[in-house]
Amino acid sequence: MKEKTVQERYRGKNEEEAERCFQQARRVARQQKAKSLELRVAVSLGQSWAAQGKEKEAYLLLNKGYRWFTERFDTEDLQEAKTMLEELT
């Protein structure tokens, strides 16, 4: 069964509150130098932004995070980020 997208999970909820949570999660991941976790949050935030019509911002956010990685592109997080980047171009 396919997981719900961020848009589906937050549909009808306060988008501003969701964005604050995502941004807080990014700050924590950055403080902990947890690049994989930061990318995972960027994917979720990027999905939310894309759903709001902020495709350019979503692309820039994801592209920055995706470029940190130079190997292990078989991970689910990197595959999801790559797919989103392709969809946003």
C-alpha positions as CSV (number, residue, x, y, z in Angstrom):
1,M,0.0,0.0,0.0
2,K,1.4,3.4,-1.0
3,E,2.1,5.9,1.8
4,K,0.2,9.1,1.8
5,T,2.0,12.1,0.5
6,V,2.7,15.1,2.7
7,Q,0.0,17.0,0.9
8,E,-2.5,14.3,1.7
9,R,-1.5,14.1,5.3
10,Y,-1.8,17.8,5.8
11,R,-4.7,18.6,3.6
12,G,-7.2,20.7,5.5
13,K,-4.7,21.4,8.3
14,N,-2.8,24.5,9.0
15,E,0.0,24.7,6.4
16,E,1.8,27.4,8.3
17,E,2.0,25.2,11.4
18,A,3.2,22.3,9.2
19,E,5.9,24.5,7.7
20,R,7.1,25.6,11.1
21,C,7.4,22.0,12.2
22,F,9.4,21.1,9.1
23,Q,11.7,24.1,9.5
24,Q,12.3,23.2,13.2
25,A,13.1,19.6,12.1
26,R,15.6,20.9,9.5
27,R,17.3,23.1,12.2
28,V,17.6,20.1,14.6
29,A,18.9,17.8,11.8
30,R,21.4,20.5,10.8
31,Q,22.6,21.0,14.4
32,Q,23.1,17.2,14.7
33,K,24.8,17.1,11.3
34,A,22.3,14.5,10.2
35,K,22.4,15.1,6.5
36,S,20.1,12.1,5.6
37,L,17.5,13.3,8.1
38,E,17.8,16.8,6.8
39,L,17.2,15.5,3.3
40,R,14.2,13.6,4.4
41,V,12.7,16.7,5.9
42,A,13.6,18.7,2.8
43,V,11.6,16.2,0.7
44,S,8.6,16.6,2.9
45,L,8.8,20.4,3.0
46,G,9.4,20.4,-0.8
47,Q,6.3,18.3,-1.4
48,S,4.3,20.8,0.7
49,W,5.7,23.7,-1.1
50,A,5.1,22.1,-4.5
51,A,1.5,21.5,-3.5
52,Q,1.2,25.2,-2.7
53,G,2.6,26.2,-6.1
54,K,6.1,27.0,-4.8
55,E,7.8,24.6,-7.3
56,K,11.0,26.8,-7.7
57,E,11.6,27.0,-3.9
58,A,11.0,23.2,-3.6
59,Y,13.4,22.5,-6.4
60,L,16.1,24.7,-4.9
61,L,15.7,23.2,-1.4
62,L,15.8,19.6,-2.7
63,N,18.7,20.2,-5.1
64,K,20.9,21.7,-2.4
65,G,20.2,18.7,-0.1
66,Y,20.6,16.1,-2.9
67,R,24.0,17.5,-4.0
68,W,25.5,16.8,-0.5
69,F,25.6,13.1,-1.3
70,T,28.2,11.5,-3.6
71,E,27.4,7.8,-3.1
72,R,24.7,5.4,-1.8
73,F,22.1,6.7,-4.2
74,D,20.1,3.5,-3.7
75,T,18.7,4.8,-0.4
76,E,15.0,5.5,-0.3
77,D,15.5,9.1,0.7
78,L,17.8,9.8,-2.2
79,Q,15.6,8.1,-4.7
80,E,12.6,10.0,-3.5
81,A,14.5,13.3,-3.7
82,K,15.8,12.5,-7.2
83,T,12.2,11.6,-8.4
84,M,10.9,14.9,-7.0
85,L,13.7,16.9,-8.6
86,E,12.9,15.3,-12.0
87,E,9.2,16.1,-11.5
88,L,10.0,19.7,-10.6
89,T,12.2,20.4,-13.7
